[in-house]
Amino acid sequence: MSSSRVLKFTMFACTAFLLTGCTSGSSVPSAMASEAGNAITGEGIPNPAPNVTENWGELPEGRGWGSTAGVDIDPNDGHIWAYERCGASSFGPGSLNCENNLVDPIFKFDRNTGEVLANFGAGLFVTPHGIHAADDGSVWVTDFAGNAEGTKGHQVHKFSPSGELLMSLGVAGQPGSEPGQFNQPNDVVTGPDGSIYVGDGHNGQGMTSAAAIAEGLESGQTGRIIKFDADGNYLMEWGQIGTLHGDFRTPHALEFDSRGRLWVADRGNHRLEIFDQNGNYLESRYNYGRISGIFITDDDMIYAIDSESSPTSHPAWNNGVRIGHIDEDVIVGFIPPFPAETRPYQGAAGEGVAVDADGNVYAAEGPNSLRFAGGAFTKYSVGM
């Protein structure tokens, strides 16, 4: 994070928590900050990016926005990498997807204007899901669904900035739990040494009883993190569908912090799990909701977006973006959701989240929020 952005966030936090002992020069408020608002509803917690731009980003002529779950910041030039699902707003047999609508799903947008700087990937995907912009300029995208013919999907693809396909992991169209296979890969991230980490298994979030978990395990469903070396060679994995630390019910998003620790958004278990690079469990966070996407800034502020809290999956919790520092399970900022009649008390928010160098926040709108947001991407700009 730039020094100007650190100052902006510090001023925002200190103003909101003047009576809690916030110290000038630090972007980490006191632990007493939890008293300033309600982490479940967001009430009383300040919004650092209150200016909303709906339907952000240009779309090529003749196309309509589909849903998405992924957005990231290019670490080299600060622009926005994202994708949309080729006009698809829902899933299932007969639905529109990137196999039957052969348009380019992957975009690079100018962060200031929304202009398209790059657009590629047609013909390679069924349903893109996770996206990661790596330090070396490469762009990684997961494809979490398969086609009916069993020839496409359940893979992770690596691209050059211009769209050249550099590497593919997984067996095309063949889900499985063996090394070298994926079963609905959710997200991908590269570690400090270039190693590749994939969060695999999307179905666990719906397994809400011991019997359902047992049935899922018996049928070969996955909830795991798989590690590869920089060349794509399988190294190890950890986790299964479950509720214990180190197990997952949909490891939906991955991020590294400045200390080289891997954060996993364990969506079905309503928590963030933290690991070292060898899969050893370290800590958890519980104040961020039913998390779909995470982004960690250079100064270790975590932005977590809750798109899935609902009357049946996570009662009372409002959707939206919760913000805190990695050292504490304390929410210091909250960006509220769109009003939604489907969730009248909880609202609707996106699945992916990213933050640029000025503190502006970008949300990638999933199937639950697309129609309320009006487009695949929403930009939340900082106040002046």
Secondary structure, 3 states (H helix, E strand, C coil): CCHHHHHHHHHHHHHHCHHHCCCCCCCCCCHHHHHHCCCCCCCCCCCCCCEEECCCCCCCCCCCCCCCCCEEECCCCCCEEEECCCCCCCCCCCCCCCCCCCCCCEEEECCCCCCEEEEECCCCCCCEEEEEECCCCCEEEEEEEECCCCCCEEEEEEECCCCCEEEEECCCCCCCCCCCCCCCEEEEEECCCCCEEEEECCHHHHCCCHHHHHHHHHCCCCCEEEEECCCCCEEEEECCECCCCCCECCEEEEEECCCCCEEEEEHHHCEEEEECCCCCEEEEECCCCCEEEEEECCCCEEEEEECCCCCCCCCCCCCEEEEEECCCCCCCEEECCECCCCCCCCCECCCEEEECCCCCEEEECCCCCHHHHCCCEEEEECCC
